[in-house]
Amino acid sequence: MGNINDEDFTIDYMNKNTFIKKWIKLGIISGLLVSLIYPALIFISMPELVQTFLVMIFGPLLGLASTGLYFFISLHKKNISSSIAFISNIIAGVLITTMLLIQMAIRSSKPESLDISNEWIWKSINQVHLGLDVAWDVYISLGTFLFAISIFNHPKCGKVLSVIGIIISILLISFNAISFPKPPSNAGLIDMGPFIGLWYLALTIIMISSLKWVDEKIKQEAH
């Protein structure tokens, strides 16, 4: 077997870290798209085809954004918390895609009028997407909580953003537990979803502003 010289090792290491930077950039793009799609689905009335398309890509984009964030955090320090967090967020992406598609399918099949005999059946079917909504909140709150812990000592994120993320994720899961099976907003509580979205948008902006730092970290670790 031949010996691996320092030049070969440096090239391999640079290729590995270039791959990581590509993931970070993909995470940034995906994170920005998620930040646009989320409020659009809530506040903007749009054709059903457009809405269906946005719902279909929202979950996968969330997973890609979370993976990019994982690599960004790992450049500073690899830890179990961020590893579990991005897996949890990928599961959350699957759940919210499933939940929204089921919600749309249920609403599209709702009869114009309900009599006493089928009202109970309709309400029971309608509870399905509510349960999936809570399942999505469980995994996104876990992912957010663990990502928040992971960035506590990160030089580009800081402790304040970390603490905010921890608080938001705890409130999200707590309010869902209190109001279950109703959404928190239907039970007189605060919907923490938009706050979660803003927290991830803040992280995405930090990632954009830290691309030079990413390059420096790659160069440092290559030597």
N, C-alpha and C positions, 0 to 999 in steps of 0.2 A: 504493500500500500504506500502511495506517495504521501509526503508530508504537506500539510496545508500551510502555506506561508502567510505572512501578515497581510500582504496585499490582497490575496484571495479572501481572507477572513473579512477585511474591511469592505470589499465589494459585496460579499454576501450579506454583511450586516447592514450596509446602505440599502441594498435591495429590499431587505426585510422592513426597514424603517420607512422607505418610500411607499411600500405597501400600506403601512400603518397610516401614513399621511393621507393617502388616497381614501382610506376608510374614514378618516376624520373629515375630509372635505365632503365626502358623500353624506356623512352624518349631518354636516352643516346644511347642505342643500335640502336634505330630507326634513330636518328640523324646521327650517323656514317654511317649507311647504305644509307641514303639519300645523304650524302656527297660523297659516292662512286658511287651511281647510276647516279646522275646528270651529272658528267663529262663523265661517261662511255657512256651514251646515246648520248652525243654531239660529243665525239672525237673517240670512238672506233667502228669499224665496226664489227658487230656480226650477227649471224644467226637470221632470222626473229622471230623464236619462242622464243629465249632468249630475244630479244628486246621487244617483246609483253609482256612477263612475267614481265620484269623490269618496263615497263610502267604501268602495272596493279597494281603493289605493291607500286609504287612511291608515289602516292597520299595518300593512307592509312598510309604509314610510315611517311609522312610529318605531318599528323594529330596527330599521336601518339607522334612524336618528340615534337610537339608544346604543347601537353597536358602535357608531362613531364616537359618541360620548364616552363609552367604555374605553376605547383606545386612547382618547384624549387624557382621561384620568390616569390610565396605565402608564403613560409616558413619564409621569411624575413618580408614581408608585403603584405597583400591582397589589391588589388586595382582594379578598374573598367577597367583600361587600359589593364592589362594583361588578364582579362576575355574576353574582346572584341577581343584582339589580337589572342588568341588561337582559338576562334570561326571563326575569319576571315581566319586564316591559314587552318582550316579544310575545309572551303568553297573553298579556293585556291587549296587544294589537290584534291577536287572533280573536279574542273574546269580543272586542268592540266591533270588529267587522261582522262577526256572527250576530251580535246583538242588533246592530243597526239594520242589517239585511233582513233579519226576522221581523223587526219592527216595521220596516217598509212593506214586507209581504203581508203582515197581519192587517195593516191599515188599508192596503189596496183591496183586501178581500172583505172588508167590513160591510155588512148589509146597510142599506139606507135606513131601515127601521128595524128595531128589535122588539119582539114580543116577549112575554114572560117565560115562555118555554125555552127560548134560545139565548136569553140575556145572560144566564148563569154560565152557559157554555162559552159565550164570547168573552166574558170577564176572566174565565179560567185560562183561556188561550192568551189573553192579553197579559197575564201575569208572567208568561214565559220570558218575554223580553225584559221585564222588570228584574227577574232573578239574574239574568245574564248581565244586566246593567250593574248590579251589585258585585257580581263576580269580576267584572272588568275593573271596578273601583278597588276591589281587594288587591288585585295584582299591580295596578298602576300606583296605588298608595305604597305597597311594599317596595316596588322598584324605586319610587321617588325617595322613600325613607332611606334606603340603602345607598342610593346615589348621593344623597345629601350627607350621609355619614362619610362617604368616600372622599368628598371634596373639602372636608373640614380643614385639612392642612395643605390643600393644593395651593400653590403660589399664585395662580391666576383666578381662582374662584373665591377663596376667603371664607372666613368663619361665619360672617353675617348671612351670606347666601345659603350656607350649609344649615344654619339654625332655622332660617325661614322655611327651607324645604322640609326639615324634620317636623316643624309645627304644622305646616299645611297638610302633610301626609297623615299625621296623627288625627287631625281634625276631619279629614276626608273619610277615613275608615270609621272614626267614632260616630260621625253624623249618620253614616250609612247603617251602622249597627243599631243606632237609636230609632231611626225611621223605618227600618226594614219591615215589610217589603216595599214601602213607598219610597220614592226618591226624596232626599232631604228637603228639596225645594217645595215639595208637596206636603211637607209635614211642619212647615214653619221654621225650618233650619236653613242655613246658608249652603248653597251649592258651591263646593270648593273646586269643582272642575276647572272653571276659568282661571282660578289662582294657580292651579297646577300647570295649566297651559302657559301662563305668564312666567312662571318659574323656569320652565324649560326654554322659553324664548330668551330669557336672560342668560341662561347657560349657552345657548346657541350664539348669541351676540358675543359673549366672552370668548368662545371658540374662534369666531371670526377675527376678533382683535388679537388673538394669541397665535396666529399662524407663524409669525416670525419666531416666537418662543418655541413652537413645534420644530421649526427648522434647526434652531440652536440645540435643542435637546437631541435631535437626530445626529447632528454633527458631533456633539459631545460623546454620545454613546458609541459612535463609530470609531473613536480613537482610544 
